[in-house]
Amino acid sequence: MGYQIKITIRGSKPPIWRRVIVPDRITFADLDAVIESVFGWTHSHLYEFYFKNEDAIFTIDPDDYGQEDAEKECIDAWMWEGNRCEYTYDFGDDWKHDLVVEKIVPYEYRYAAVVKSKGPYMLEDCGGLWRFYEYIEEAEEFELEYANQVLRGMEFDEAEPRDADEEFEEFLKSVEGREMLLDEMDLMMDELYERKVIAENWIEQNKDAGEIPTLESVLIQYPKKVLTMIAKVNAFSGYTSLKKAELAKWIAKRLLDDEYMRGILEVVSREEVEIFEKAMNHPAGIWMNEEVIGKSLFLCAYGAFNMVGVLRIPKDVREKYQNIFTIQYRRDKERKWLIADYCECAGYLYGVIPIDKMAGIYLEYEKDELTIEEVIDLIDDVVAAGTAMCRKGDLLFHKDLEEEEMYRWLLEMQGEVPYYVPEKKEEFLSYMMEYVRGYDNDLDEPAKEFVKFVQTEYQLEEPFSKMIYSELKTWAHMGYDLDMLMAAFEEGLRQFGESVSRRKQVKTIEKKMRKLLNHTRTVVCRGYTRAELCNRDRKTGFSIVGKTYPNDPCPCGSGMKYKHCCGKKK
């Protein structure tokens, strides 16, 4: 089997293109070798494949967040008819190629073949597309027969498509695999501590060095390919003809433009500002984990991050920031951050909520002088700036519910259940932590009890027991029933080579699952626990628990069937 791909130099007029057939089970590095051969590139520069719709990047020696190794990844999973890809060669001259998978064809060879072509070979290091046409007479004519002769000499081995999830699952099932993973986690923590110590020593030694004067002086130290990537990430254009020194100056000027910095600050988070201002107030800099920096466009654009992990802020950046981030600007920003927190807490508790109800909750807690309409406008601003929430019509809902309009299904499931609104705002805002709570965070007492049970009963190490609990807590929060939680628990054990083997274990686990179900706040119950709603039913005489069948465990947590407990009392 093979894939017929049309590859066109973007912006070329008339179009310069090649139609090639490549065999299946080759890597992206193999596909790069084909492209470079048929266009005359000389393997002198870096390259990347970018699938925009899937936000996937394949490149050589990946070192950035979200990139995959082109030498290890098989192309097959990406080669369906009509799929498109952007291939970039030489980030300085920035040669863009548009790839389109035209069709899947029968093909028995392990080498590629050119079917048809138009235009000459390209010229290396000529300054990009617009400079290419100045020297086009020097470009060699493309000869299809000779090109295919070269390709026949490039036979490719069969690459096995990788399923990372399956590989990881099989790895964890073995005792050796779990021990290796634990050792790796310990090693990562040790390395993190060592990097911090090195950075702190560097800061101490350079405490009298003074500030970095300008952003341009930082940028000029980067290789040109890094400057090009910075321009690309910030969606700048019109820089391909600039030399390195010109490009550094040009990028600094663009980044320090008032309007551009204001645009960046509109979407910056509270945590990013705290890190930035802490670094700004320490001329010698502060230590920061590179993963934190790498996820922030703001910190990457305006900070100087050296090889030992020290973040420093140039003087001209600090001055520009202080001019923009005035006292009034900070007040407005902090109000938006607070509203964003309220929205995300509502997303966790309710999943979906009318936007005027959301505005009312904020005003009830904060006693703000704004009107409902003004708060709704601010909610729209924070949603547009990037939160876990979406808005459609009068409804505000979590992004996870957008697909196939699942928020409408959730509304139907919730029925007449009232919204759980805690008496104190501190409790409401505490649910913000549920977005960032992971298996490695501090656990409450019921969670510790469950994790200890798994550790003792199945001899699973604490990190893996926490992983299982975290998954179960998520399912319980979504309102899944006992059978689903039991299935999820058994699946979690299987990932680590364990299983529920005795009937006594099943009964014990079911009891613990009921407790988890009945005392977890769920979106189906609009933030209430099932036990709380059951108690409310008793007082009002009106059932709002939802679908609880006679033989289901009673939501009050008694351990009895519903028909023999609260159902009987009703």
C-alpha positions in Angstrom: 0.0 0.0 0.0 1.2 3.6 -0.7 0.0 7.2 -0.4 -0.2 9.6 -3.3 0.8 13.0 -2.0 1.0 16.3 -3.9 3.7 18.7 -2.5 3.6 22.4 -3.5 6.0 25.2 -2.7 3.7 27.7 -1.0 3.5 31.0 -2.7 5.3 29.9 -5.9 3.9 31.3 -9.2 3.5 29.4 -11.4 3.2 26.6 -8.8 6.2 24.4 -8.3 5.1 21.0 -7.2 5.7 17.2 -7.1 3.2 14.4 -7.1 4.8 11.4 -5.3 3.9 8.0 -4.1 5.4 6.9 -0.8 5.2 3.5 0.8 3.2 2.9 4.0 5.0 2.3 7.3 7.7 4.9 6.8 8.6 7.5 9.4 8.3 11.3 9.0 12.1 11.4 8.8 11.8 9.1 5.8 9.2 11.4 4.2 11.5 14.3 4.8 14.2 12.5 2.9 11.8 12.1 -0.1 10.8 15.7 -0.1 14.3 17.0 0.2 15.4 14.7 -2.7 12.7 15.8 -5.1 13.0 19.5 -4.4 16.8 19.6 -4.3 17.2 20.5 -0.6 20.5 19.4 0.8 19.7 18.3 4.5 21.6 21.5 5.7 18.7 22.8 7.8 16.0 21.8 10.3 12.5 20.9 9.2 9.1 20.1 10.7 5.7 18.7 9.7 2.8 20.6 11.1 -0.8 19.2 11.1 -2.9 22.3 11.9 -6.2 20.6 12.5 -4.7 18.2 15.1 -2.1 20.7 16.4 0.6 18.1 15.9 4.3 18.7 15.1 6.9 16.2 14.0 10.5 17.3 13.8 14.1 16.0 14.3 15.4 16.1 17.9 12.2 17.6 19.4 12.9 19.8 22.4 9.8 21.9 22.6 6.4 21.3 24.3 4.1 19.4 22.0 6.7 18.2 19.4 7.1 14.5 18.4 10.2 12.7 17.1 10.1 12.5 13.3 12.5 9.5 13.4 10.1 7.4 15.6 6.7 8.4 14.4 5.1 6.4 11.5 3.1 8.4 8.9 0.3 5.9 8.5 -2.1 7.4 11.2 -2.0 10.8 9.3 -2.3 9.6 5.7 -6.1 9.6 5.1 -7.5 11.1 1.8 -7.8 14.8 1.9 -5.6 15.3 5.0 -3.3 18.3 4.8 0.1 19.2 6.3 2.5 22.1 6.3 6.2 21.1 5.8 8.8 23.8 6.7 12.4 23.5 5.6 15.1 26.0 6.8 13.5 28.3 9.4 15.7 31.1 8.3 14.6 31.2 4.6 11.3 29.7 5.8 10.4 27.4 2.9 6.7 26.3 3.3 5.5 23.3 1.4 1.8 22.3 1.3 1.2 18.6 1.4 -2.1 17.0 0.4 -2.9 13.3 0.7 -4.7 12.8 -2.6 -5.5 9.1 -2.3 -4.4 5.7 -1.0 -3.1 3.4 -3.7 -1.8 -0.2 -4.2 2.0 0.0 -4.0 4.4 -2.9 -3.4 7.8 -1.1 -3.3 9.7 0.2 -0.3 11.0 3.3 -2.1 9.1 6.4 -3.2 8.4 7.5 -6.8 7.6 10.8 -8.5 4.5 10.5 -10.7 4.4 14.0 -12.1 6.1 17.4 -11.5 6.2 21.0 -12.4 9.0 23.5 -11.9 12.8 23.3 -11.3 14.9 22.2 -8.3 15.0 24.8 -5.5 18.1 26.9 -4.5 19.6 26.4 -1.0 20.3 29.5 1.2 19.1 32.0 -1.5 17.0 34.1 1.0 13.6 32.6 0.6 10.9 32.5 -2.1 11.0 36.1 -3.2 14.8 36.0 -3.6 14.6 32.6 -5.4 13.0 34.3 -8.4 15.9 36.7 -8.7 18.2 33.7 -9.2 15.8 31.3 -10.9 17.9 31.0 -14.0 20.5 29.2 -11.8 18.0 26.6 -10.7 18.6 23.1 -12.3 15.8 21.7 -14.4 13.9 18.8 -12.7 14.4 15.5 -14.5 11.7 13.0 -13.5 13.6 9.9 -14.7 16.8 10.8 -12.9 14.8 11.8 -9.7 13.2 8.3 -9.7 16.5 6.7 -10.1 17.8 8.4 -7.0 14.6 7.5 -5.1 15.0 3.8 -6.0 18.3 3.9 -4.1 16.5 5.0 -1.0 14.7 1.9 0.2 13.0 2.3 3.6 12.6 -0.2 6.4 9.1 -0.8 7.7 8.3 1.3 10.8 5.9 -0.1 13.3 3.0 2.3 14.1 3.3 3.1 17.8 0.4 3.0 20.3 1.8 5.0 23.2 -1.2 4.1 25.5 -0.8 0.4 24.9 3.0 0.5 25.3 2.6 2.4 28.6 -0.1 0.0 29.9 2.0 -3.1 29.1 5.1 -1.4 30.7 3.2 -0.7 34.0 1.8 -4.2 34.3 5.3 -5.6 35.1 6.8 -5.2 38.5 10.1 -4.2 36.8 8.3 -1.5 34.8 6.6 0.0 37.9 10.0 0.0 39.7 11.6 1.7 36.8 8.9 4.3 36.6 9.2 5.0 40.3 13.0 5.3 40.0 12.5 7.7 37.1 10.1 9.8 39.1 12.6 10.0 42.0 15.4 10.9 39.5 13.2 13.7 38.0 12.7 15.2 41.5 16.4 14.9 42.3 17.3 16.6 39.0 14.7 19.4 39.6 16.2 20.0 43.1 19.8 20.1 41.6 18.8 22.6 39.0 17.2 24.8 41.6 20.4 24.7 43.7 22.6 25.5 40.7 20.3 28.4 39.8 20.2 29.8 43.3 24.1 29.7 43.4 24.2 31.5 40.1 21.8 34.2 41.4 24.0 34.7 44.6 27.1 35.0 42.5 25.5 37.6 40.1 23.5 39.6 42.6 25.5 42.7 41.9 25.5 42.4 38.1 22.7 44.8 37.6 19.7 44.6 35.3 19.7 43.5 31.7 19.3 46.8 29.8 17.1 45.9 26.8 15.0 43.1 25.3 17.0 43.4 22.1 20.2 42.6 24.0 18.6 39.3 25.0 17.2 38.4 21.6 20.5 39.1 19.8 22.1 36.2 21.8 19.7 33.7 20.3 20.4 31.8 17.0 18.4 33.0 14.0 16.2 29.9 13.9 15.1 30.7 17.5 14.3 34.3 16.6 12.3 33.0 13.7 10.4 30.7 16.0 9.6 33.6 18.4 8.3 35.6 15.4 6.2 32.6 14.3 4.7 31.9 17.8 3.7 35.6 18.1 2.1 35.5 14.6 4.4 38.2 13.2 4.9 38.4 9.5 7.2 40.3 7.1 10.5 39.3 8.7 12.0 36.6 6.4 14.4 38.9 4.6 16.0 40.3 7.8 19.4 39.3 9.0 19.9 38.1 12.5 20.7 41.5 14.1 17.9 43.2 12.2 15.5 40.5 13.2 16.4 40.8 16.9 15.8 44.6 16.8 12.6 44.2 14.8 11.1 41.6 17.2 12.0 43.6 20.3 10.2 46.7 18.8 7.1 44.7 17.9 6.9 43.1 21.4 7.4 46.4 23.2 4.6 48.1 21.1 2.0 49.4 23.6 -0.9 47.9 21.7 0.7 44.5 21.3 1.7 44.3 25.0 -1.8 45.3 26.1 -3.2 42.5 23.9 -0.9 39.9 25.6 -1.8 41.3 29.0 -5.5 40.9 28.3 -5.1 37.1 28.3 -2.4 36.7 30.9 -3.1 34.7 34.0 -2.7 35.7 37.6 0.0 33.1 38.1 2.0 34.5 35.1 1.8 38.0 36.5 3.0 36.9 39.9 6.0 35.1 38.4 6.8 38.1 36.2 6.6 40.6 39.0 8.7 38.5 41.3 11.4 38.3 38.7 11.0 42.0 37.9 11.7 42.9 41.6 14.9 40.7 41.7 17.4 42.2 39.2 19.6 39.0 39.5 16.5 36.9 38.6 14.6 34.0 40.1 14.7 30.3 39.5 11.8 28.8 37.5 11.1 25.4 36.2 11.5 25.6 32.4 8.2 23.7 31.9 6.3 26.5 33.6 8.1 29.1 31.4 7.5 27.1 28.3 3.7 27.1 28.7 3.5 31.0 28.9 3.7 33.1 25.8 4.0 36.2 28.0 7.0 34.9 30.0 8.7 33.5 26.9 8.3 36.8 25.0 9.3 39.3 27.7 11.7 37.3 30.0 15.3 36.3 29.7 15.6 32.6 30.6 19.2 31.4 30.8 20.8 27.9 30.7 20.7 27.4 34.5 17.0 28.2 34.8 17.1 31.8 35.9 14.4 34.2 34.7 15.3 37.9 34.5 13.3 40.8 33.2 15.1 43.5 31.0 14.9 47.1 32.1 13.0 48.4 29.1 10.4 45.6 29.5 9.9 46.4 33.1 9.4 50.1 32.4 6.9 49.4 29.6 5.0 47.0 31.8 4.8 49.5 34.7 3.5 52.1 32.3 0.7 49.8 31.2 -0.1 47.9 34.4 -1.3 50.9 36.4 -3.2 50.7 39.7 -6.5 51.0 37.8 -5.5 48.4 35.2 -4.6 46.0 38.0 -8.0 46.5 39.7 -9.8 45.8 36.5 -7.5 42.8 35.8 -8.0 41.4 39.3 -11.8 41.7 39.0 -11.6 39.7 35.7 -9.4 37.1 37.3 -11.9 36.7 40.2 -14.8 36.4 37.8 -12.8 33.7 35.8 -12.3 31.8 39.1 -16.1 32.0 39.8 -16.9 30.7 36.3 -14.5 27.8 36.5 -15.8 26.8 40.0 -19.3 26.9 38.6 -18.1 24.7 35.7 -16.8 22.2 38.2 -19.9 22.2 40.4 -22.7 22.5 37.7 -21.2 21.8 34.3 -23.7 24.2 32.8 -25.5 27.3 34.2 -27.5 30.3 32.9 -25.2 33.2 32.5 -27.4 35.5 34.5 -27.4 33.0 37.4 -23.6 32.9 37.2 -23.5 36.7 37.4 -26.0 36.6 40.3 -23.8 34.2 42.3 -20.8 36.5 41.8 -22.7 39.6 43.0 -24.2 37.7 45.9 -20.8 36.8 47.2 -18.8 39.9 46.3 -21.4 42.6 46.9 -20.0 44.4 43.8 -21.6 47.6 42.7 -21.9 46.3 39.1 -25.2 45.5 37.5 -26.0 42.0 36.2 -25.5 43.2 32.6 -22.1 44.6 33.4 -21.0 41.3 35.1 -22.2 39.4 32.0 -20.1 41.6 29.8 -17.1 40.8 32.0 -17.9 37.1 31.9 -17.8 37.3 28.1 -14.4 39.0 28.3 -12.9 36.3 30.5 -14.4 33.5 28.4 -12.9 35.1 25.2 -9.5 35.5 27.0 -9.4 31.8 27.6 -10.9 29.8 30.5 -12.4 26.3 30.8 -15.8 27.8 30.0 -17.8 28.4 26.8 -21.0 30.5 26.1 -23.9 29.7 23.8 -26.9 31.9 24.0 -27.9 32.3 27.7 -25.9 29.3 28.8 -22.4 29.1 30.3 -20.9 25.6 30.3 -17.6 23.7 30.6 -15.7 23.2 27.3 -15.7 19.5 27.8 -19.5 19.6 27.2 -19.4 21.5 23.9 -18.9 18.5 21.7 -22.3 17.2 20.3 -23.9 19.8 22.7 -23.6 17.5 25.7 -24.4 20.5 27.9 -28.0 20.1 26.7 -28.1 16.5 27.7 -26.7 17.4 31.1 -29.4 20.0 31.6 -32.0 17.4 30.9 -30.4 15.0 33.4 -30.3 17.7 36.1 -34.0 18.4 35.8 -35.4 20.4 38.7 -32.4 19.9 40.9 -31.5 23.3 42.6 -28.0 24.8 42.4 -25.8 24.1 45.4 -24.5 27.6 46.5 -22.4 27.4 49.7 -23.1 29.8 52.5 -19.5 31.1 52.3 -17.7 32.2 49.2 -14.4 30.6 50.4 -16.0 27.2 50.0 -17.3 28.0 46.5 -13.9 29.3 45.4 -12.2 26.2 46.9 -13.6 24.2 44.0 -11.1 26.0 41.8 -8.5 23.6 43.1 -10.4 20.7 41.6 -9.1 21.9 38.2 -5.5 21.5 39.3 -5.8 18.7 41.8 -3.9 15.7 40.6 -2.9 12.4 42.1 0.2 13.9 43.5 -1.6 16.6 45.5 -2.5 16.5 49.2 -5.5 14.3 49.8 -8.4 14.7 52.3 -9.0 12.0 54.9 -11.4 9.8 52.9 -9.0 9.9 50.0 -6.1 8.9 52.2 -8.1 6.0 53.6 -9.0 4.7 50.1 -5.4 5.1 48.9 -4.1 3.2 52.0 -6.6 0.4 51.3 -5.4 0.0 47.7 -1.8 0.0 48.8 -2.4 -2.6 51.5 -4.8 -4.9 49.6 -3.0 -4.9 46.3 0.6 -3.9 47.2 0.5 -1.0 44.8 2.9 1.9 45.5 1.4 5.2 46.7 1.7 7.1 43.4 -0.2 4.4 41.5 -2.9 4.1 44.2 -3.4 7.9 44.0 -3.7 7.6 40.2 -6.6 5.1 40.6 -8.3 7.2 43.2 -8.1 10.4 41.1 -9.7 8.6 38.2 -12.5 7.2 40.3 -13.1 10.6 41.9 -13.5 12.1 38.4 -16.1 9.4 37.4 -18.0 9.9 40.7 -18.0 13.7 40.1 -19.6 13.2 36.7 -22.4 11.2 38.3 -21.5 7.7 37.1 -23.2 4.8 39.0 -21.7 2.0 41.2 -21.3 -0.5 38.3 -19.3 2.0 36.3 -17.1 2.9 39.2 -16.4 -0.8 39.9 -15.5 -1.3 36.2 -13.2 1.7 36.3 -11.5 0.4 39.5 -10.9 -3.0 37.9 -9.6 -1.4 34.8 -7.2 0.7 36.9 -5.9 -2.4 38.7 -5.4 -4.2 35.4 -3.1 -1.3 34.2 -0.8 -2.3 37.0 -1.1 -6.1 36.6 -3.6 -6.6 39.5 -7.2 -7.7 39.7 -10.1 -8.1 42.1 -9.8 -11.8 43.0 -12.1 -12.6 46.0 -15.8 -12.0 46.7 -14.9 -10.5 50.1 -12.8 -7.9 48.2 -15.7 -7.0 46.0 -18.0 -6.4 49.0 -15.4 -4.2 50.7 -14.7 -2.2 47.5 -18.4 -1.7 46.8 -18.9 -0.3 50.3 -16.0 2.2 49.7 -17.4 3.1 46.2 -20.8 3.8 47.7 -19.2 6.1 50.2 -17.3 7.8 47.4 -20.5 8.2 45.3 -22.7 9.5 48.0 -20.3 12.1 49.3 -18.8 13.5 46.1 -20.3 16.7 44.6 -21.6 15.9 41.1 -22.5 18.0 38.1 -25.7 15.8 37.6 -26.8 17.0 41.1 -25.7 20.6 40.4 -23.0 20.5 43.0 -24.9 18.6 45.7 -23.9 15.2 46.9 -26.4 12.4 46.5 -26.6 12.1 50.3 -27.4 15.9 50.6 -30.2 15.6 48.1 -31.6 12.6 49.7 -31.8 14.4 53.1 -33.4 17.3 51.2 -36.0 14.9 49.8 -36.9 13.7 53.2 -37.6 17.3 54.4 -39.5 18.5 51.4 -41.3 15.3 50.5 -40.4 15.9 46.8 -37.8 13.8 45.0 -35.1 15.7 43.2 -32.4 13.0 43.5 -32.9 12.0 39.9 -33.1 8.4 38.7 -32.7 6.2 41.8 -34.2 2.8 41.3 -35.6 0.6 44.1 -32.6 -1.8 44.1 -30.0 0.9 43.9 -27.8 1.7 46.9 -29.6 4.5 48.9 -28.0 7.9 48.3 -28.0 8.7 52.0 -25.0 6.4 52.5 -26.7 3.8 54.8 -25.5 0.9 52.7 -29.1 -0.4 52.3 -31.1 -0.6 49.1 -33.1 2.5 48.3 -36.5 0.7 48.6 -35.6 -0.5 52.1 -34.3 3.0 53.3 -35.3 6.4 52.1 -37.5 5.0 49.4 -39.6 3.2 52.0 -39.8 6.3 54.2 -41.2 8.4 51.3 
